[in-house]
C-alpha cells in the first residue's frame, strides 16, 4: 500500500514574480486548492508582463516584497513548504553581477534554507540547474557524475546544493531539482533562453542566427513541466529518495543540439532561414543529461510537452502581444537589460538593492 500523499498547508514561493513563478503559482493553486500560497519577491521584473490578462499573483493568498538578503522576520510564520526560485537567474546576469550573484543565490539562499528548516518547514524545494555539469564530454550526466560549473550562476547552484546537503534537520525533506534549460510561454516571458530566442528571432526577422557552430548539447524543459516537477517534490516523502535528494529534471528525448532546436523552429514556422557560424570557437557549455532517476522516482510527474507544442505556444503568445521587434535583445524581454535600466534610472544601486 502506498503511503498517503503529503499535502502542504502553507507554501511560500520565493522569486515568484519572474519567468517561472507565475506558472508555478497557478499550478500549485490548482493542485493544492486548500493551501495558503504566499509569494516573496524583490520585484525587479514585476512589470515585465507578456500576454497576461490579469496579474498572475491574483491566485496567491499573499504577496510580499523584499530582498532575500534581509527577509522579513515573520515571512515564514505558518509556512510548512518552500519553493525556492529566487535567484539572479542566468549566465549574462551572473557574469555582470558576479559578486551579487554569490551574495543572493549562494549565501542568502543557504541562510534562508537553514532558517526555513529551523522554523519548522518540512518540505524545501530548490530550483537548481543542469548547467552545473558545464562541459561534459561522453555520455549523458547522472546525478553521481562530477560537476563542472563554468559560470557564476552555475557555481551558485552548486554552493546552495552543498549547503542544503549539509543541513542536519532530518524532519525536513529537501529536494534540489536540477532543471533542464527552461523554455515556453509565460506571463513574464524571457527571451534570453535558447529556444525562446530562436522563436522570437524567427518571428521578428524571418531568420535564426546561431552564434555557435550549433553542436553544443542542451537539455530543455517547458515551464509547465517544471511546475509539475515542483508539485512532485512538495509531495515527496523521505522514503522516495531520502531526506535530501538532488535529481535531474527533464526527459531523455529533450536533449538537443542547438542546431536541432533551430531546425525545429524552422519546421513550425515556414520560410525561416538558419545561419550557423561554422567558424565560431567551441561553446564550452555543452552537456547531455540522464533523467532515469527522475523517471523512476516520479513516474506520474514526467514532462508532458513535446517540442513542437512548446514552439507553437511561444509563437501564439508572441503574436498575441504583437511582437515584431528585431532589436528584442536590447528590450525588457532580456533580464539583464531590465536590471541595467533600473540602475541607469537610479532605481537600483550596483548591489541590486532598491534605492528609496
N, C-alpha and C positions, 0 to 999 in steps of 0.2 A: 504494500500500500504506500502511495506517495504521501510525504508529509504535507500538511496544509501550506498553501502558498502564503508567503509573508506579504502583508499589505501595510505600507507605511501610513501613519495617521497624519503626519505633517511633513511636507517636503520643501526644502529650501533649494532653489536653483540659483547658483552664483553665475554671474555673466550671462544672464538670461536675455539681455537686450542686444545680442549680437546676431550672427548669421544662423546658428543652430538653435538658439534658445527659444524663439517663437514656435518652432516645430515641436520641440521637446515639451514646452508648456502645454500646447494643445493636446499632444498625445497623452501626457500624464493626466490631464483633466478628464480625458475620455476613459483611460484605463483605471484610474483611481478616483472615481467621481466623488467619493465621500471625504477624500483627503483635503486638508488645508494646504494650499500650494502658495509659496512665497517666493518672490523674485528679489535678488540683490544685485545691483549693477552700478557701475561708475557713470553710465550714461554717455560715454564717448560717442556711441553710434545710434543713440535712441532716435535721432531724427532721420536716419538713413532708411526710410521705408520704401518698399517697392511692391506694387500691386496689392497693397493692404487696404481692404475696405473699412476695417476697423482697427483700432490699436490692438496689437496681438496680446498685450498684457491684460486685456479685459477678462481673460479666462482665469486669471490668478485671483487669489483672495487678498493679497497684499503685494505692493511693490515698494521696495526700499532702495534708496540711492546711497552710495558710499564707496569708499576706497578699501580694497581688500587688505591694504597695508595697515589700516586702522579701522576695522569693522566696528559697528555699534555693539556695546557690551551685551545688549539684550536681543541681538539678532537671532540667536539660537534658542530663545525661550520656547519651549514646547515642541521643538523640531526633533524628529527621530530619524530623518533621512536627508542626506545632502547629495545633490548632483552638482559637481564642481566643474563648471565650464569656464569660469573666469580666467582669462589669460591674455597677454599680448600674443596675438593668435596666428602669426605666420612668420616666415623667414625674413621678408623685407622689413617688417616692423622690428623683429628681433635684432636684425643686423644694425638698424638705425638707432634703436634704443636698447643696446645690449645690456647696460647696467640696470636699466629699469625692468627689462625682461627678467633678469635674475631676481630682482627685488620683489616683483609681483608674482611671477609664475612659480619661482622656486622657493624663495624664502617665505613670502607671505602665504603661499599655498600650503607649505608644510606646517607653518604655525597654525593656520586656520583648521587644517585637518586634525591636528593634535587637540586644539581647543574643542572642536566639534565632538570628537570621540570621548574626550574627558567629560563633556557636558551631557552625555547620555545618548548621542546619536548612535544608532545601531546599524545603519546602512550608509556607507560613504562611497560614492561613485565618482571616480576621477576620469576626466576626458584626457587620456594620454594619446599617443600618436605612433603610428608605424614609422614615422620619419626617424625615430631613434635607431633604426637599422642602418641609416645612412647609405654608404656604398657597400653593397653586399653581392659579391660575385658568387657564382654557383647556384644552388637550388633555392627555393623559397625558404624564408626565415621562419623558424619556430620560436616560441617564447623562451626556450632554453639556449638559443644561439647567442653569441656575443653581440653586444650593442656597439654601434659606431656613429654616435651623434656628430653631425658635421656643422651644425649651426647653433646659435644661442637659443633658439626656440626648442630644438631637439634636446639640447643639453638640459634645459629647464625641465623638460618632461622626465628625463632620467633622474634628475635630482629629486623631483617630487615623488616618483615611484619608489626610490630608495628610502625616502623619509617615511612613506606610508608602510613600506615593508617592515620598517624597524619599529613601528608602533606596537606596544605590548598589550594594548587593550583587547583582550580576547572576547569581549562581549560584542564587539563590532565586527561586521562583515564588510570588508573593504575590497573594492574591485577597481583595478586600473584597466580601463578599456582602451587598448591600443588601436585607435581608429585608423582605417584607411583614409586617404585623402578625400575630404568631403566634396560633394557636388550636388547640384539640384536646385530647384526653385525654393525661395524663402521670402517671408515678409520683409526681411532685411538682406537682400541678395548681396553677395560679394562676387566680384569678377576677377579677383586676384587668386583664383584657383584654376587649375589647368583646363578642365573640361568647360567650366563656366566661361573662361576667357575665350576658348575656341568658338563656342556658340555665339558669344557677343561679337567677336570679330567677323564671323561669317555673316551675321545679320547686318552689321554696320558697314562692312567693306566689301562683302562678296568673296573674301579670301581668308585663309588661315595661314599665318606665318609662324612656323615652328622655329624657334631661335636656336634649338639644339639640332643635332643630327637625327633626332626622332627616335633614337634607340633606347633611351632610359626607360626603365620599368617603373610603374606606379600602380599600387592597388587603390581602387576607388570605392566609395560607398555613398549612396544617396542619403541626404539628411533625414529623410523619413525612416530609413532603416537604422540610422544612428539612434533615433528616438526609441525604436523597438528594442535595440540592444540595451539602452539605459533602463527601460522598463524591466527587462530580464534581470539586470544587475540589482535593481531595487528589490526584486522578489527573491533573489538568490539567497539560499541558506548555506551555512558553512559546510554542510555535507556535500555540496556541489561545488567543489573547487577549493575549499578551505577558507579559513578566516581572512586570508589575504590571497588575492588572485590577480595576476597580470595576464591579460589574454588579448590575442589579436582578433580584431573585429572586422569582418568583411566576408567575401566569398571568393573561392579559388578562381572562378572564371571571370572575376573582376580585376585580375592582374593584367594590366595593359601596357604595351609600349606606347610612348607618347604619339608616335606616328599613326598608330592604330586608332587612337582617340580622334585625331584629326580626320582620318578617313571615315570614322563612324558619323561624325557631324556632317561631313560632305554627303554621306548617303541619305541622311534625313533631310538636308537642305540641298536641293539640286542646284547645279551650276556654280558650285563653290570651288575656287582654285586653292591648291595647297602648295605652299612654298616651304621647303625644308633646307636648312643651312647645312649642307653636307660637309662644309669646311669648319664647322664650329668645333671648338675644343670639347672633349668629353664632359658631360654633365655628371659630376661625381655622386649626385643624389639619384641613385638607381637601385631599386630593391624590389624583389618579389616576396610575397608573404604567404605563409601556410596558415590556413584557417581551420585546420582539422580539430583543434581543441574546442574552438567555439562551436563548431558543428556538432561535436559530441556532447558538450555540456548544455547547449541552448538550442535543441532541435526545433523548438516551437517559436524561436525568435530569429530565424535566419533571414538574411536580406531577401526581399521580395522583388525589388525593382529590377528591370532589365535596362541596359544602357540606352536603347532606342527610346524607351518611355521617358527616361530622365532627360534626354536631349529634347524630346518633343515638349515636355513640360517647361523646360527653360525657354524654348522658342516661344511658346504660347505666353509665358509670363512676361518676357521682354517685349513682345509685340503688344501686350495689353497696356503697357506703360508708354507705348510709342517710342521705344528705344531705337535710335538710329545714329548714335554718337560715335563717329570713327575715332575720336580722341578720348574714349572712355577710360583709358589708363591714366588720365590726369583728373578723373572725376571722383565724386564721393562714393562711387561703387568700388573704389580701391581703398582699403582700410588705412594704409599708410598715408594716403593723401588727406584723409579726414583728420588724422592726428596732426599732420603738418599744418593744415588750415587752422585748426584750433589754436596751435601755438602761434602762428603768424598773426591771428586776430586777437591775441592776448587772452584767450580763454584758458589755456593750459600753460604750465611752465615746462621747463625742459625735463623735469622728472615725471611729467604727465599727471600732475596734481592740478585740480581746478583752481583758478585764481578768483578769489571772491570779488 
